[in-house]
Amino acid sequence: MRKTSALISLAASSLLLAGCSSGPPPDMTVNGTVELAVQSFPEIQNDPSYTQIWQARAQVTVTDPSGKVIGVTTADGTGAQPQPQDGVAGITWGFTVRVPEGESSYGVSVEGISGTVQFTEAQMKAGPGICVGDACGG
């Protein structure tokens, strides 16, 4: 009888612990931008380093601090238009991706652009922006 009580107690404890698991963190929807800003509009069209961004829908990849991919989407061309201002030609693409909340940082990389830009969770919620080209501010 003692064995049966111990087994029942162990089973009940296991069920309670299973019910307490928090599961995966909730997702957040991130709306970001990729901007190509150069000193002259023909530079965008003629520079092979901008070809992937200019001529195609570039893939946007989001990673966690360990480098694990947690989200992939495509820059969708929302708002893609030349915007000459103060001698600067710029084109901006939008992207939307769902990623888990709660990471200490998020890496965002764009196909055709070397490197990964790091953002905090607050920056991701506010809308991360990546700028590439010789006319990016800052």
C-alpha positions as CSV (number, residue, x, y, z in Angstrom):
1,M,0.0,0.0,0.0
2,R,2.9,2.4,0.7
3,K,4.3,1.9,-2.8
4,T,0.9,2.8,-4.3
5,S,0.6,6.0,-2.2
6,A,4.1,7.0,-3.2
7,L,3.4,6.4,-6.9
8,I,0.2,8.3,-6.7
9,S,1.9,11.2,-4.9
10,L,4.7,11.2,-7.5
11,A,2.2,11.2,-10.4
12,A,0.3,14.0,-8.8
13,S,3.5,16.1,-8.4
14,S,4.5,15.4,-12.0
15,L,1.1,16.7,-13.2
16,L,1.3,19.8,-11.1
17,L,4.8,20.6,-12.4
18,A,3.7,20.0,-15.9
19,G,0.8,22.4,-15.5
20,C,3.2,25.1,-14.2
21,S,5.5,25.2,-17.2
22,S,5.4,28.6,-18.7
23,G,5.8,27.5,-22.3
24,P,7.5,29.6,-25.0
25,P,7.6,33.3,-24.6
26,P,4.9,35.3,-26.4
27,D,5.7,36.7,-29.8
28,M,5.8,40.3,-30.8
29,T,5.2,41.7,-34.3
30,V,8.1,43.9,-35.4
31,N,7.6,46.5,-38.2
32,G,11.0,47.7,-39.4
33,T,12.6,49.5,-42.3
34,V,15.6,49.0,-44.6
35,E,16.8,52.3,-46.1
36,L,19.3,52.7,-48.9
37,A,20.6,56.3,-48.8
38,V,23.3,57.5,-51.3
39,Q,24.6,60.8,-52.5
40,S,23.1,60.3,-56.0
41,F,20.2,58.2,-57.3
42,P,22.3,56.8,-60.3
43,E,24.7,55.4,-57.7
44,I,22.0,53.1,-56.4
45,Q,21.3,51.7,-59.9
46,N,24.9,51.3,-61.0
47,D,26.7,50.0,-57.9
48,P,26.7,46.2,-57.8
49,S,26.9,46.1,-54.0
50,Y,23.3,47.5,-53.9
51,T,21.9,45.2,-56.6
52,Q,20.4,42.7,-54.2
53,I,18.6,45.4,-52.3
54,W,17.6,47.5,-55.3
55,Q,16.5,44.8,-57.7
56,A,15.1,42.1,-55.4
57,R,13.0,41.7,-52.3
58,A,15.9,41.2,-49.8
59,Q,15.5,38.6,-47.1
60,V,15.6,40.0,-43.5
61,T,16.8,37.6,-40.8
62,V,16.4,38.1,-37.0
63,T,18.6,36.2,-34.6
64,D,18.8,35.8,-30.8
65,P,22.0,36.6,-28.8
66,S,23.4,33.2,-29.5
67,G,23.0,33.7,-33.3
68,K,20.0,31.3,-33.6
69,V,17.6,32.4,-36.3
70,I,14.2,33.3,-34.7
71,G,12.5,35.1,-37.6
72,V,12.8,35.5,-41.3
73,T,10.8,37.7,-43.7
74,T,11.3,39.7,-46.8
75,A,11.6,43.5,-47.2
76,D,8.3,44.1,-49.0
77,G,8.9,47.3,-50.9
78,T,6.4,49.2,-48.8
79,G,7.2,52.8,-49.4
80,A,9.9,52.0,-51.9
81,Q,10.4,55.2,-53.8
82,P,13.2,57.6,-54.5
83,Q,13.2,60.4,-52.0
84,P,15.8,63.1,-53.0
85,Q,16.5,65.4,-50.1
86,D,19.4,67.7,-49.6
87,G,21.4,66.0,-52.3
88,V,20.6,62.5,-50.9
89,A,18.7,59.8,-52.8
90,G,17.0,57.3,-50.6
91,I,14.7,54.3,-51.0
92,T,13.0,52.7,-48.0
93,W,11.6,49.2,-47.8
94,G,9.4,47.9,-45.0
95,F,9.4,44.5,-43.3
96,T,7.2,42.8,-40.8
97,V,8.3,39.7,-38.7
98,R,7.2,37.9,-35.6
99,V,9.8,37.1,-33.0
100,P,9.8,35.9,-29.4
101,E,9.7,38.6,-26.7
102,G,12.2,38.7,-23.9
103,E,15.6,38.3,-25.7
104,S,18.4,40.5,-24.3
105,S,19.2,41.6,-27.8
106,Y,18.1,40.9,-31.4
107,G,20.4,40.8,-34.4
108,V,18.9,42.0,-37.7
109,S,20.7,41.2,-41.0
110,V,19.6,42.0,-44.6
111,E,20.5,40.0,-47.6
112,G,23.0,42.0,-49.7
113,I,24.2,44.0,-46.7
114,S,27.2,42.7,-44.8
115,G,27.0,42.5,-41.0
116,T,24.3,42.3,-38.4
117,V,22.8,45.3,-36.5
118,Q,21.9,44.7,-32.8
119,F,18.7,46.1,-31.3
120,T,17.2,46.0,-27.8
121,E,13.6,44.6,-27.3
122,A,12.4,48.2,-26.9
123,Q,14.0,49.2,-30.2
124,M,12.4,46.2,-31.9
125,K,9.0,47.1,-30.5
126,A,9.5,50.7,-31.7
127,G,10.5,49.6,-35.2
128,P,14.1,48.9,-36.0
129,G,15.7,50.8,-38.9
130,I,18.7,49.8,-40.9
131,C,20.4,52.3,-43.2
132,V,23.0,51.4,-45.8
133,G,24.8,53.7,-48.2
134,D,27.2,56.7,-48.1
135,A,24.5,59.1,-47.0
136,C,23.2,57.4,-43.9
137,G,23.1,59.8,-41.0
138,G,25.1,59.3,-37.8
